[in-house]
Structures are given as C-alpha cells and as structure tokens.
Amino acid sequence: MSGGRVVVLTGAGISAESGLATFRDSGGLWAQMDLAEVATPQAYRRDPAKVLGFYDARRKHARAASPNAAHRALVRLEEALGDRFLLVTQNVDALHERAGSERMIHMHGELEGALCARCDARWPAPAVMQLEDRCPECGAETCRPDIVWFGEIPYRMDEIAVALDRADLFVSIGTSGTVYPAAGFVTAARASGAHTVELNLEASAGASMFHETRQGEATSLVPAWVDELLSRG
C-alpha cells in the first residue's frame, strides 16, 4: 500500500459488537420502529416530541457503548497512512472518534450534535433535547438532532466523491449495501480503478460488486485485515 490512498466506509455492523443495534436485520432498530414516525422531516413536523425522544434514547444508548477492536484497528490504519486515509461512516454514534479516528466524515450526521432547522446552526446536543430549546445563533425554537433523515441529502458528498475518484483501495465494513448513496460507492470506486473489498458479517446486497469479500465478526475480521494491509508496507 505504499503511496496508495484508502477510503473506508463503515456501517452499523462495525458498532454491533459494541452493543448498538443494526438497522436492517430482523432484530434491528427499523424492525422495532416505523421509520416514517421518527426518521423523516415529516415525522418531525408532525410529532417533534416523539422524534426528539427517540434520538434522546439512541444518544443515551450510544454514550454507554465503548469502541471495539474494529474501531481501534481503523485508528491504527489511519495513523500509518496519514492523509492518504479517509473514513466515511454511515453511523451516527461517536465510537470512531472515541477510539481515536480523526480523518473522517459522518455522512448521516451525529447523535452528539444539534441542528437549527431555521438557520442551520450546529452545537453539541444535550442529553435531552426539549421542544423549547432555543438555537444559540438565531434564538428560534426549531432545534432538531443533527441527523440526515430519510429524504435528505447526506453531508459532504462532494468531498466523498473526490476521495472515491482518487482512491486506490475502497473498503466497505459492516454495511447492508441497501442504503443509497453509500451503496453506490463501490461502483464509483471501481470506475476510478480502485481495488474494492467488503468486510461483513454476511454478504451484503451489493457483494457481487466487490473484487474481494470476507465474512466474519468485525472485531476479528477488521484487525486481521489491517494487520495484513500494514504488513505489505
């Protein structure tokens, strides 16, 4: 990997072994909750208290979790590659940062952030968000979680597109391969000549698009893959 650029995409599967529920499996969050009731702009307008309560619970759960060996392995890779490394995560928990990741993009937002629906100001989210919370910039009572809901455009897509275009290696970890635009990243990376690898508990919906697929638990699979990659120099 000497001189090569690496883009890593992570999904809910990398945090599952830290105790955070995934979304698409039979026991996942969306199997327990109708996403139309909690994860769309329409839901927020219809019942903001319910939406805020749902994300308060998710935030509390995420804060109680700890980074696992897969998160820490990606930190080792980042430390070795420096600015040739970019981590793009679909996850809204802060486990990557708490493990030590720095060169990263939260494309779906962050549980630890609050957003003003009027002026787009951002600030750290409290443990409990209240309907009467005021934006520190414009003073409006229009606060919401800094989360990209269904029907909204993920963050920093231009930066991600540039990174995929320049990548020599694209690796997808713990993703279902069903949520776009992230599910299309492998196609973009391959079109630019990158080698593509999927590391997942089981084959994703887009597994056939990857040059290489490996299956197993993230806490075993990711550290072993990082060790192998770094051993090549």
N, C-alpha and C positions, 0 to 999 in steps of 0.2 A: 504493500500500500504506500510505498514511498512516493510522496508527491501527490497522491490521489485525494480527491475530495469525496467526502462521505456525507450522505443525508440519511438520517434515521427518522422514521415515522413510528410513533407509538400510539397504541390504543388501550382500551380498558383492560385487555388481557395482561398487561405488564403490572397493573396495580391489583389484580385479582388476588394474588398471593399475599398482599398486604391487608386483605380483608375487605376490599372495596368491590362492590357488586359490579359485574359487567352489565351490558345493556341488551345484548341480542340473544343470549342463551335462555333456556327455559326458566332459569331462576333469576334472571337479570332484572334490572330496575324497570324496564319497559313492560316486562311481563306482569309486574305488580301495579303499574300505574299507567293510565291513559295519557300518553304524551300530549295530546291535544288539551289536556286540563292543566298542564304545568310547564310546558316547554315550547310555547309559541307566543308571539306578541299578542295574538287574540286572547289567549288564556290570561295573560297579564292584565289586559284591559277589562276582561270580564270579571276576574276574581283575583285581584292583586294579592290579597291576604293569603290565599291558598298557595299561590306561586311562591311568595316570599317564605312561607312556612316550609314548603318542600325544599327550597335551597338552604334554608337555615339548618334543616335536618341533615342534608348532604354535607354542608360545611362542617357541622359538628362531627359527623362520622369520619370525614377526611382528616380532620385535625387529630383525631385519636389514632389514626393509622401511622405506620412507620415505613420509610423506604425499605425495599428489599434488595436482594443481591443483584437482581436485574437492573434496577435503577443505579446501583453503585457501579456496576460494570460499565455502564454507558459513561459515567463520570471518568473512569479510567481511560476510556477511548477518547473522550474529549481532551483530557489532559495530554494525551500522546499526540493528537492531531492538531490541536490548537485551532486556528481559524480555518482549517480545512474540514472542520466538522460542524454540522448543524443538526440539532434535534428539533423536530416538529412533532408536537403532541396534540392529539385529539382530546386528551384528558384535561379535566378542569381542576383536578386536585393539584396540590403543591409538592407531591412526593419527589419529582425530579429535582426541583430546587432544593428541597431539604436534604437530598442526597449529595448535592453539590454542583448540579448542572448549571451552566451559565449561558452557553450559546444555544438558545432555544426560543421557539415560537409556540405560544399557546393559541392555536388556530381557532379553537372553540371557546376562548375566554377562560376566566379563572374564578373559582368559588371564592377566593380571598379578595376579590375586587367588587366594588360597587360602581354603578354607572348611572349618570343622569340621563333620563330618556328625553329631556328637552335640549340640553346644551352639550351632551357627550362628555362632560367632565368625569374623571375617574378618581377614586380614592379607595383606601383599604376598607373592606367590608367589616362591619361589626359582627359579633357572634349572632345577634338577632337583628334583622332589618325590620323597621317599623314603617307603616304607611305614612306616618307624619315626618319621617326623616327628611331633612332638607339638604339639597345639593349645596356643598360648600362654595361653589362658584356663583350660581345664579339664584340660589335660595328657593328653587321650586321643590314642591313635594312630589317629585317624579323619579324617585330612586328605584333602581332595579338591580339584580345581580349582573355582573359584567360577564354574561354568558351569551354565546351565539345560539339563539333558539332556532328551531326548525323554520325554514323560510327566510332566514337572514344569511348574509354573506359572511363566511369565515374571515378572520383577521389576517392581514399581511400576506394576502395571496400573491401579490406581485413579487415580494421577496422570495416566497416559496418557489414560484415559477422560475425565477432566475437561478436559484440554488439547484433545482432539478435539472435545469438545462446544462449546468456546469458539472454535475455530479459524475464521478467515475464509478461510484457504488451507491445503490439505493437499497435500504433495508427496512422492511416493514415488520414490526413486532407487536403481537397481541391485538391485531385488528380483525374485524369481521369481513372486510372487503365489500361491504354493502352501503357504506355511507359516503356519498359524494360531497365535495370534490376529492376527498382524500383517497377514495377507492381508485381514482384515475391517476394517482401519482406514479404508479408503476409504469403505466403506458407512456407518460411523459418522459420518465427517466430512461426507459428503453429506447424511445425515439431519439434521445440525445446520445445514445451509445453507452449508457451505464450498465454495469452488471447489476442484476436485481436478485435480492434474497428475501425470502419470507421465513420468519421465525414465529411459530404459533403453536398453541396447544393442539389444534387440529387444522386441517387445510381450510383456508378461507374461501369465500365465494370467488375470489379472483386468483386463486393459487396457480392456475394454469398460465398466468401472465408472467410469472417469475422464472428466471433462469434456474433458480435453486430454491428448494423448500426444505425446511427442517421442522420437525414437530416434537413437542415436549413441553414441560413446565418452564416458564420464563426464568425462574430462579436458577435452573440448571443450564438451560439452553443458551441464554444470553451471555453469562460469564464464560462459558466454554467457547462460544463463537468469538467473543472479544479476545480471549487468550490466543485463539488460533490466528486471528487477524493481526494482532500485535507481534506474534512470533515471526510473521513474514517480513517484518521490518518496514 
